[in-house]
Amino acid sequence: MRASAVRRAANFTLANGAQMPKLGLGTWKMTKEQATPAVSHALKVGYRHIDCAWAYRNEDAVGAAIAKSGVPRQQLWLTSKLWNSFHDPENVEKCLDATLKDLGTDYLDLWEMHWPVAFLNSNGSQIPSVRSTGGAPIEQPELSRDFMVTYRVMEEMVKKGKVRNLGVSNFNIRRTGQVVDEASIKPIVNQVEVNWGVHNEELRNYAHAHDVRLQAYSPFGSNQNAEKYLSDPIVVDVARRNNMTPAQVLLAWQLGRDIIPIAKSVTPARIEENFKVMELELPADDVQHLTYEAQSKPIERTVDPTQGWDVAEEIFEDGVDQTREMELKGDAYVPPPAAESPAEYRLEPRNAQSYHTMTSSLSSTRRTTALQDALARRSHFGRGFASSSRSAAVAEAAPTAASEGPVAGASNPLLRTTPEAALQTPGLAFADGEEGIQRETKKTNMCTVRTSTPPAKPRRQHTTRKTFLFEQYASLLRESHLAVVLQHNNLTVAEMTKLRREIASIKLPEGETKRARLTIVRSGLMKAVCRRQTQQAMKSIEPLFSGPIALLTCPHLSPAYVSSLLNVVDRALGHTPPKAPARGAAFPTAAVANPRMVPLAAVLETNRLMEMPAVREVGRLGTLSQLRGQIVGLLSAPGQQLAGVLSQAAGGNLALTLDAHKRALEEQSSPSSSSSA
C-alpha cells in the first residue's frame, strides 16, 4: 500500500496528459543474469517505471521478471527504443515486434528513437550486420539527416495500438525543434545524458518551452565518472546539509529541475537507496546552487559515439545549443558578420585598346604607327613568329567578346581588349631559332588580377560560447538593482564555493524571493557588455574589467541585506570586515585585510556609479520606518538644533552643497543683470 501511494504521488503529467512515474529503473549494461533479479527487487521496492531498449539485449530477462512479479500491466510504465539498424521504413515494425515479444506485452507506454543515426542493415535483425573495414558500422547519411521518414513509421505504430506515446533520445535542440515542427504525433520525452558533468540546461529550457520532458540516463555519470561525481565536495556538502546520500542528491537535483532520472543499479541496497529519493525533496536554493556549479564546469560526456561510429553530422553539437536557446529570448547579442570581398578584381587601363596591336596594321582602331607599317612590309616576319598572322580557325576558336565594338580586323584574336577576352587569348607560338623547337609564349595579362585564393582556414567567427555568456552577463546587469565589481586573486574552487554558499545563507528581506549571485565573468566580454549599455555609469566602469573579475549582483536593495553581503565578502577568507568608523568618518576604499577579494566599484540601478565607501554607508541606514521617524523628528526640532545637525557629518556636506548651488545661481544671474542694464 505504501509503495503504491508513493508511486501515485510521484508522477509527472506529460504534454498529452499521460501520467509518467518520476523515477525509472535503467537496464543499460545489465546482463541477462543481472536483469531478472534487479528488476524483480525494484518492482518489490516500488518501482513502476522500467527503461529498456532493443540494443540492450536483455529485454527477455526483463519480461521474465515482470511476469514473476505479479504487478498488473496497467500499473507499469514500459519504455523501449528503436535501434539504429531498423531505421529503414521496412524494418521499423520488426524491431517493435521483437521488443513486445521479449517483454511479454502487447503495447509499450513509450517508444523512443534511440539515436538520430541510421545504420546500413541488410537483414534487419543484427546490430548492425554491415560494418566497415575499420570495424565501425556503416551509416546511411541520407536517412540519418531525414530521420522524419523513420519517425512517421513510428507514428503508424501508435495508430495500430502497439505504442501509446512516442519520444526521442539523444536529440539536440536542432533535431528536437525539427521533430516538434514536423511530427503529427509530437514527442513527449527526449532521453539524454544529464548528470554532474553534462547539465544540459539549454536543452532543458528549450524542451520545456516546446512541451517535451527530459529523461536523464546516466544520472551518476555511468561507471567511468560515478565515483568522481559522488565524491565531489559540492555534492557531498549538499548531501550533508540535507541529510541525504550523494546519490540521492544527484537524483533529487534532477527531479527538482523537472527531469525524469533513469537510475541503474543491480545491488538491492542501492536500488532501495535510490527509490527513497521519492520521499525526499531538495530545497530550491540547493537545486539552483547545483545547477550553477554544474554550468561552471566543462562538459564531460560519458557517451558520445560521433567519432566511434564515424557519422557524417555531429550528434550533440555542444556549444551550438547554447546559442540556439536564444531563440526563446529577446535582446540576444548577434556578432557582426565578417567583412566580405568579391572573388576577384578586374582592372581596365585607360590605354587597353593599344595592347596586342604591334603584329598587324588591322589590329587597332587607331591609325597604324610607322613601326607597324615597316613590320608589315617585311615578308620574313611571318617566318620568325608563326602566329603573327593567325588563321581563321584560330580566330573562330576565340570569338570576339560581346563587350567589344565592331572594329576592323575583329577576326584577329589579338584584339582582345577586355579582361574577360584577354584571359582567353592564347600565347604566341614560335620556333626556337637555334634548335627549331616549337614553343609558345606564356601570356602576360595586363588587364586582369588573378582570382584571389581562398584562405586555408575559415574566417574567424564569434564563438557560440561567447555569445551565450554575453547574453548571460547582460541579463545579470539588467535584472540587478546593485552590481558590485570585485577583483579576486588566486581563489580556489573550494573558496569560491564557500563564498557562494554563505551568500545563499543570508536571510532575505520580507517579501523577496531572489538572492544575490556571485559570478566569475570574462573581462573582455564584460567590456563589450558595458559598451552596449546606454547608461553612462555602465560605460564608465569598462576600464575596471581587467584581470580576474567577479560580479556580485543583488536583485533588490535592503540596507541590512547589502551590509550582510559585504560582510560575507570581507570574511570569506577568514578575515574580519573593517570596523565601522566613528560617526561622520568615511569607510576605507578597500578592505586591506582581505587583498584576495577587493571591491572596486558598484553600480546602482544601472545608472549611478558608486564607490565602495558609499555602498558601505548604505548598510548603516535604518529601515524605512526608522528613517521616516528620524526625518519627522528632525523637522519638528527647534531651528537651532536643526542647524546643529546640518553642520555634522553628512549634514555638513549637504550644507556645503546647498551653498555651492546658491553661488552658482548668483553667478548665472549676475551677467544677465549687467547685460540688461
GIUR-V738855 format. One record per helix or strand. SS is the DSSP state (H for helix, E for strand). FROM is the first residue (numbers start at 1). TO is the last residue. If there is no record, write none. Layout:
ss:SS from:FROM to:TO
ss:SS from:FROM to:TO
//
This chain:
ss:H from:2 to:9
ss:E from:11 to:13
ss:E from:19 to:21
ss:E from:23 to:26
ss:H from:32 to:45
ss:E from:49 to:51
ss:H from:54 to:56
ss:H from:59 to:69
ss:H from:73 to:75
ss:E from:77 to:82
ss:H from:84 to:86
ss:H from:92 to:103
ss:E from:108 to:108
ss:E from:110 to:113
ss:E from:119 to:119
ss:E from:131 to:131
ss:E from:137 to:137
ss:E from:139 to:139
ss:H from:141 to:145
ss:H from:148 to:159
ss:E from:163 to:163
ss:E from:166 to:169
ss:H from:173 to:182
ss:E from:189 to:193
ss:E from:195 to:195
ss:E from:198 to:198
ss:H from:201 to:209
ss:E from:213 to:217
ss:H from:222 to:230
ss:H from:233 to:241
ss:H from:246 to:256
ss:E from:260 to:263
ss:H from:268 to:279
ss:H from:284 to:295
ss:H from:320 to:328
ss:E from:346 to:346
ss:H from:352 to:354
ss:H from:370 to:377
ss:H from:381 to:384
ss:H from:392 to:397
ss:H from:419 to:424
ss:E from:429 to:431
ss:E from:438 to:440
ss:E from:448 to:448
ss:H from:464 to:479
ss:E from:482 to:488
ss:H from:493 to:504
ss:E from:517 to:521
ss:H from:523 to:532
ss:H from:536 to:540
ss:H from:542 to:544
ss:E from:549 to:554
ss:H from:559 to:570
ss:E from:597 to:604
ss:E from:608 to:610
ss:H from:612 to:619
ss:H from:624 to:635
ss:H from:639 to:646
ss:H from:649 to:676
//
